[in-house]
Amino acid sequence: MTKPIQIAIAGASGRMGKTLIEAILNHPDCELAGAFDQAGSTSIGRDAGDFMGIASGIAVTDDAEAALSNADILIDFTRPEGTLHHLALCEKHNVKAVIGTTGFEPKQLEMLKKASSNVAMVWSPNMAVGVNATFKLLEVAAKILSQGYDIEIIEAHHSKKVDAPSGTALRMGEVVAQGLGVALDDVGVFAREGITGERKAGTIGFSTIRGGDIVGDHTVLFAGMGERIEITHKSSNRMTYAQGSIRAAQFLMSHDNGLFDMQDVLGLKTLF
């Protein structure tokens, strides 16, 4: 019998952290090895499964190193600064990492990439299987609709999200730009106000909505003369991110180091 994957969760008190804990406690091939959060959280010292009415046997701690001591994999959906600190601990204890954190600055991304030379990790702005299938559809659509179509990316998230545009929207923009043979930095338009003049051909526009408890909606609009094509993904529950994260954890068990994404996990890079 294969030993269950031992997984530690960062940000265990948050919405995503709780969803990940629920997914792990209900998965036959995974076990919760640790759960941690910032000092001062009301969950510190409580059983990680309390919110479900389940005794997991793992108490939430503010000691990240202790929480990682028995783990094979860390799953982290926190903030860039925290994630990089946790990755340093992963390097120290040879723990692999699934990273869903967004909002990294270029220098921080370089630090993440450097850490991957020592530990295997999957980093993706969106762990949902459906979103990653959407990325592939956008790659194909961008190549087909490369002439005569204006491209806009519209995303909506809950009022507590701190970065904009979302990491998923930015990744969609990167995928579309690559399909067009350009760099997103050269064609992205992230704000419009006042007398903006006519839309510049070849640009990729972004619109951001924040409100309520929207989990995550993303639409890429290809607007041509007489027609428009919309490719949309809507998340109604964070569990889809958690299930994708577990698939990423399973993928990492056969790798010692390297930086991967969900396209690697799902084998999408070899498709058309």
N, C-alpha and C positions, 0 to 999 in steps of 0.2 A: 504494500500500500504506500502510495506517495505521501510524503510528509506535507501537511498544509503549509502554504506560504505564510510566514510570520510578517504581519504588516503593522507599522506604526503610523499614527495619524497626527499631523500638525494642525493646529487650529481646531482642536477637538470640540470646543464649545460653540463654534460658529455653525451657520446653517449648512455649509458644505461639509464641514467636519462631521456633523451629526449624520448627514446622509451617507457619508463614507463608512462611518461606524456601523450604521444599520445594514449597509450592503455587505460588509465583511462578516458581521455576525450571522447573516443569513446565507453566506456562500459556503458550499461544502468543501471547497479547496483552499480556504483562507482562514486564518486565525488572527485575532487582534492581539498584537504583541506589546503595544504601547499607545498611549494617547496623551498629548501634552498641549498646553496653551500658555498664554502669557500669565505672569504672576498677577494676582488680583482678580482673576476670573472666578466667578461664583461656582464654577464646576470643579475647581481644584479640590482634590481629596475625595470627590464623589466617584462612584462607579461610572465608567464610560457609557454603560447601557441604561443608566437611570431614566433617561428621557423616553426610553422605549418600555420601561418596566421590566427590564431584563438585567440579571446580574452577570456581567461579562467576566468578572474577576480581575479586571484591569481598572485601576483608579487613574483619573486624570491628574497629571502632575504638571508642575511648572519647570521640571528638570528635563530638558529635551534629551540630554545625553543619556540619562537613565532610561528614558522611554525608548531610546534606540538600541539599548544594549542587547536585546534579544531579537531584534528585527532583521528580516532579510531585505525588506523594502520599506522606504518612507513614502507616503503619499502626502503632498504638500500643496495646498491651495491658499496660501497666506499672502504675504506682501513681499516684494523683491528683497528688502533688507533682511527680513526674517528667513526667507528661503535660502539666501546665500549663507547665512550663519548656520542653518541646519545642514546645508550641503558640506560645510567644513567638517561637521560632526560625522556625516556619512562617510567622508573620505577617511576620517580617523578610525572608524569602526567597520569599514568595508560594507556599508549598507547601500544598496541600490536605491534609486529615487524615481518616482513618478511626479512630475512637476506640472501643475495646472495654473500656477501663478502667472498673472499678466502684469503689464506695466513696467517691464524691465527697461532701463536705459541702456544704450549701446555698450557702455563700459561694464555694466552689470552682466549683460549677455556674454561678454568676453570672459568674465569670471566663471559663469556657468559652463561655458564651453571648455574652459581650462580644467574644471573639476571633473568633466566627463572623461578625461584621459586616465583618471584613477578609478572612477566608479561608473557603472552603466546607468544611464538615465533616459527616460522618455520625457521630453518637454513639448507640450502642445498648448496653444492658446484655447483649445477646446477639445475635451476628451470624448465628447459624444460621437458614437459611431456614425449617426446620421449626418452630423455636421461634416465629418471627414469625407463621407460619400459626396456631400454637397461641394466640398473643395474640388473633388475630382470632376464633377459635372461642370463647375465653373471654368476649370482648366480647358475643357473641351469647348464649352460655349464661347469663351474668349477668342479662341482660334478661329471658330466659324464666323463669329460676329465682329471681326476685327475692323471692319470698314462700314461706315454709315450708321453707327449706333453710338449714342451717348450712354455712359455708364455711371450709375449712381448706386451707392451702398447705404442702406437705411438700417439702423439697428436700434433696438429698444431694450432697456434693462430697468431693474428696480431702482428705487430712489437712493439706496445705500451704496451703489457702485461708485468707486472713487476715481476710475480712469475712463477716459473717452478719447477717441472711439474705443470700443471694446477690442480686446486682443483678437477675437474672432473676426470682427469687421476688418481689422488691419490685415489679418492673414488672408481674408477673402480678396482684399485689394491687391496684396502681393501676388496671389495666384492669378488674378485677372491680368495684372500688369505683365507678369511673366509670359502669359499667353499672347499678349500683344507685342512682346519683345521689347518692353521698356521697364524702367525702374519706377516703383511707386513713389519714391522720393521726388522724382522729376515731374510726375503727372497728378499726384494727389492734391485735392482741394478740400480742406478740412473746415473752412468757415466761409460764410457769405453774409454780408450785411451792407445795407445802403445801395448806392448805384454801382452795381458790379459789372455792368456791361454784358454783352452777349456771352453765352457759355463758350469757352475756348474748346475747340475740337481736340479730341485725344485725351482730355482730362478724366479723372475718376473722382467723382464727388462723394462726400460722406455727410450723412445726417444722423444726429444722435438724439434719442429720446430717453428721458429718465423719469420714472414715476411708479408709484405703487409697489407691487410685488412681482412685476414682470420678471420671469426667470431669464428669458433671452430670446429675442426675435431678430432675425437677420434676413434681409431681402437684397438681392442684387438685381437691379433693373437695367436692362438693355433696351434703350428707347430709340427706335428707328422711325423712319417716315412711313406712317400708315400701320405700324405695328409696334408692340413692345413685348418683350419676353421677361418674365420675372421668375427668379429662382429663389425660393424662400425656405427657410428652416425655422421652426418654432419649437422652443422647449417649454413644456408645461410642468416639468418636474426635474429636480436636480439629480434624481436617481440615474438618469441617462449618462451624466458625467461620471458618476460613481462606478457604474457598470463598465464604462470604457476604461476607467482607471484600473480596474481589476484586470481587464484584458491586457493592459499595458504592463502590469506587475507580472502576469504570467509570462509575457513575452521576454521580460528582462531576466527571468531566471536562467535563461540559456546564454546570457551575455555577461562578460566580466567588466567591460568598460565600453565607452562610446556614447555619443549623443544621437538619440533616435526621436522620431515623432510618431503620431498616430497613423500616418500614411505607411510607415514601416511596419507598425504593429498589425495593421489590417491588410498588408500586402498590396496596397493600392498603387504603389510606384511602378509596378510592372504591368499595369493594365493600360491598354491603348494609350 
